[in-house]
Amino acid sequence: MSRSPLAFLLASALLVAAAAVHPAAADPPAGDPEPWRINLALYGWAMSVSGTATVRNQTLDTNASFLDLVQKSDSVLGFMGYTEANKGQVGVYTDLVFTRLGFGAGQTGYRNPVAGLQITASASAALTYQLFIAEVGGVYEIVRWPGSEGSSTALDGLLGVRYWNNQLAATFDATATVNFSNLHLERSFGVAVARSDVVQWVDPVIGLRLRHRFTPSQEIFVRGDIGGFGLGSQFAWQAVAAYSYAWQFTGYQIAAVLGFRALGVNYRSGSGVDAIGINEVLYGPIIGASFRF
């Protein structure tokens, strides 16, 4: 055998060994196939209210439209914000609501009147209701049905907790015939105030959300949930429907949101003059803007 074939074989073996020790550089890792999707929204909720509120065992009917509340409330719209972060089929969300509602004498009926004690018609508000709600939870996409030209429909399951923080103050015109010590009311210059301490509780919440995307810019969703189950409130429920239209920019979207929301709760604690009760339905249109990236 000549030296040329032998030299060729030795050179080939050395090349194979070198390739094994120093393999060719791998392709750079691809981007995350399921990156985080973030949705930050601020919205206004034009509330109307229907139900009853009990403060110091004084029960008042509360039935007021949004326009009624605008005339008496310090902050009928308040602050509302929603955040959701999703990765693949899983996500987390928070929802915050703060408002201060004022009910005039015309929108407030007194259910258990006491002689010499009646709802005031002269004060700025017969009943003031300050409300803060914070909801935190997780969302899981149960199933998705793809459509044509980028459209799709998805069904999500939701599980979370909803924290309620409430303060109530009812104002009455009073006469000297009333025994305020028995009623636990504060009296000053012919006016009596039934004021609650902070009333707070946490409700477990379970629900479903149906989403339909018409195009990459247009989407509608419907959500329903129930909660409480006697662990916080006796029972709570919510229904929300909203439509959004988004404008696409480089790396993010800005969307306008328009919808309707209804939230109901039935809570009661204490007895006698310490009885506190909130049996209300808050409902009305919502309008806002969201930032998605």
C-alpha positions in Angstrom: 0.0 0.0 0.0 1.3 3.4 -0.9 1.7 6.2 1.6 -1.0 8.4 -0.1 -4.0 6.2 0.9 -2.6 5.7 4.4 -2.1 9.4 4.8 -5.7 10.0 3.6 -7.1 7.5 6.1 -5.1 9.1 9.0 -6.2 12.6 8.0 -9.9 11.5 7.9 -9.6 9.9 11.3 -8.1 13.0 12.8 -10.9 15.1 11.3 -13.6 12.8 12.7 -11.9 12.9 16.2 -11.7 16.7 16.0 -15.4 17.0 15.1 -16.3 14.8 18.0 -14.3 16.9 20.5 -15.3 20.3 19.0 -18.8 19.9 17.4 -20.1 22.6 15.1 -21.8 25.5 16.9 -25.5 24.8 17.3 -28.1 27.1 16.0 -29.0 29.9 18.4 -32.0 29.0 20.6 -35.4 30.0 19.2 -37.6 32.5 20.9 -40.0 31.4 23.6 -42.8 29.7 21.7 -45.3 30.8 24.4 -44.2 34.2 25.7 -46.0 36.1 28.4 -49.0 38.1 27.3 -49.9 41.1 29.5 -53.1 43.1 29.6 -53.3 46.3 31.7 -56.7 48.2 31.7 -58.3 51.2 33.4 -62.0 51.5 33.2 -65.0 53.4 34.6 -68.1 51.7 35.8 -71.3 53.8 35.8 -73.0 52.1 38.7 -76.7 51.9 39.4 -77.7 50.2 42.7 -80.6 48.1 43.9 -81.0 46.4 47.3 -80.9 47.1 51.0 -78.3 48.1 53.6 -78.5 47.5 57.3 -76.5 49.8 59.7 -76.8 49.4 63.5 -80.0 47.4 62.8 -81.5 50.3 60.8 -82.5 48.8 57.4 -82.7 51.1 54.4 -83.8 50.4 50.8 -81.3 51.6 48.3 -82.5 52.0 44.7 -80.8 54.6 42.7 -79.8 55.0 39.1 -76.4 56.3 38.0 -77.8 59.8 37.4 -79.3 59.8 40.9 -76.0 58.8 42.4 -74.1 61.4 40.5 -76.0 64.2 42.3 -75.1 62.9 45.8 -71.8 61.0 45.4 -68.3 62.3 46.0 -66.9 59.7 43.5 -69.5 57.6 41.8 -67.1 56.3 39.2 -64.1 56.0 41.5 -61.1 53.9 40.5 -61.2 50.6 38.6 -58.3 48.7 37.2 -57.8 45.2 35.7 -54.5 43.3 35.1 -54.1 39.9 33.5 -50.9 38.0 32.6 -51.0 34.8 30.5 -48.5 32.2 29.4 -49.8 29.4 27.3 -53.1 28.1 28.7 -52.4 29.5 32.2 -52.8 33.0 33.6 -53.3 35.2 36.7 -55.4 38.3 37.1 -56.3 41.1 39.5 -59.3 43.4 39.5 -59.7 46.5 41.7 -62.7 48.7 42.4 -63.0 51.7 44.7 -66.0 54.1 44.9 -67.9 56.2 47.3 -71.7 56.3 46.7 -74.1 58.9 48.1 -77.9 58.2 48.3 -80.3 61.0 48.7 -83.5 60.8 50.7 -85.5 60.3 47.5 -83.6 57.1 46.7 -83.5 55.7 50.3 -86.5 54.1 52.1 -86.5 53.4 55.8 -87.8 49.9 56.5 -88.0 49.7 60.3 -88.8 53.3 61.4 -88.4 54.3 65.1 -90.6 57.0 66.5 -88.9 60.4 66.1 -86.2 59.0 63.8 -86.5 59.4 60.0 -84.3 59.6 57.0 -82.8 63.1 56.6 -83.8 65.3 53.6 -81.4 68.1 54.5 -78.0 66.5 54.7 -75.8 66.1 51.6 -76.6 62.3 51.6 -79.0 60.2 53.5 -76.7 57.1 53.1 -73.0 57.1 52.2 -71.5 53.8 51.0 -67.8 53.5 50.5 -66.7 50.3 48.8 -63.4 48.7 47.9 -63.1 45.4 46.1 -59.9 43.5 45.3 -60.1 40.2 43.4 -57.1 38.0 42.7 -57.3 34.7 40.8 -56.0 32.3 38.2 -57.4 31.5 34.8 -57.0 28.3 32.7 -57.9 27.9 29.0 -60.0 24.7 29.0 -60.6 24.4 25.3 -60.0 26.5 22.1 -61.8 26.2 18.8 -59.8 27.8 15.9 -61.7 29.6 13.1 -60.9 31.0 9.7 -58.7 34.0 9.0 -57.3 34.3 12.5 -60.7 34.0 14.4 -61.0 31.7 17.4 -63.3 30.9 20.3 -62.0 29.8 23.8 -63.5 28.8 27.1 -61.6 29.6 30.3 -62.1 28.4 33.9 -61.5 30.9 36.7 -60.7 30.4 40.4 -60.0 33.2 42.8 -60.8 35.2 45.9 -62.7 38.5 46.2 -62.0 40.8 49.2 -64.7 43.3 50.2 -64.1 46.4 52.4 -67.3 48.4 53.2 -68.2 51.4 55.3 -71.7 52.7 55.7 -73.2 55.8 57.3 -76.9 56.6 57.4 -78.1 60.0 58.5 -81.4 60.7 60.3 -83.4 63.7 61.4 -83.9 63.1 65.2 -86.0 64.4 68.0 -85.3 64.4 71.7 -87.8 61.5 72.2 -85.3 58.9 70.8 -83.0 57.0 73.1 -79.8 57.1 71.1 -77.8 55.0 73.6 -80.1 52.0 72.9 -79.8 52.5 69.2 -76.0 53.1 69.3 -76.4 56.2 67.1 -74.3 59.3 67.1 -76.3 62.5 67.7 -75.4 66.1 66.9 -77.6 69.2 66.5 -80.8 67.3 65.7 -79.1 64.8 63.3 -78.3 61.2 64.2 -75.8 59.0 62.3 -75.8 55.2 62.2 -72.2 54.5 61.3 -70.7 51.0 60.7 -67.1 50.1 61.4 -65.2 48.7 58.5 -67.2 45.6 57.3 -64.8 43.3 55.5 -64.7 39.7 54.3 -63.2 37.4 51.6 -65.3 35.3 49.2 -64.0 32.3 47.2 -65.0 32.7 43.6 -65.4 30.2 40.7 -66.5 31.0 37.2 -66.2 30.6 33.4 -65.3 33.0 30.7 -66.1 32.6 27.0 -63.9 34.6 24.5 -64.4 35.0 20.8 -61.9 36.8 18.5 -63.4 38.0 15.2 -60.1 39.4 13.9 -56.8 40.2 15.6 -58.3 43.6 16.4 -61.8 42.7 17.6 -62.8 40.5 20.5 -65.8 39.9 22.7 -66.0 38.1 26.0 -68.7 37.0 28.5 -67.9 36.0 32.1 -70.0 34.6 34.9 -69.0 33.6 38.4 -70.5 32.8 41.8 -68.9 32.9 45.3 -69.3 33.3 49.0 -71.0 30.0 49.8 -71.4 31.1 53.4 -67.6 31.3 53.9 -67.5 35.1 53.6 -70.8 36.4 52.3 -73.9 34.2 52.2 -73.8 34.3 48.4 -72.3 36.5 45.6 -72.5 36.5 41.8 -71.2 38.4 38.8 -71.9 38.7 35.1 -69.8 40.7 32.7 -69.8 41.2 28.9 -67.5 43.4 26.9 -66.4 44.2 23.4 -62.9 45.5 22.6 -61.3 47.0 19.5 -57.5 47.2 19.4 -55.1 49.3 17.4 -51.8 47.5 16.6 -48.4 49.2 17.1 -44.9 47.8 17.1 -44.8 45.3 19.9 -48.1 46.3 21.6 -51.8 47.1 21.2 -54.0 49.8 22.6 -57.7 48.8 22.9 -61.0 50.6 23.6 -63.4 48.5 25.8 -67.1 48.9 26.1 -69.4 46.5 28.1 -71.8 45.9 30.9 -71.2 44.6 34.4 -73.5 43.4 37.2 -72.2 42.3 40.7 -74.5 41.1 43.5 -73.7 40.2 47.1 -75.7 39.1 50.2 -73.8 39.6 53.5 -75.0 39.8 57.1 -73.3 39.7 60.5 -74.1 40.6 64.1 -77.5 40.8 65.7 -79.7 43.4 67.5 -78.3 46.9 67.4 -75.0 45.6 66.1 -76.6 44.0 63.0 -74.9 44.8 59.7 -76.3 43.7 56.3 -75.4 44.4 52.7 -77.8 42.9 50.1 -77.0 44.9 46.9 -76.8 44.6 43.2 -74.3 47.0 41.5 -74.9 47.2 37.7 -74.2 49.4 34.8 -72.1 50.1 31.7 -68.3 49.9 31.7 -65.9 51.9 29.4 -62.2 51.8 29.4 -58.9 51.4 27.7 -56.3 48.6 27.8 -52.6 48.3 27.0 -51.6 44.9 25.7 -48.1 43.6 25.0 
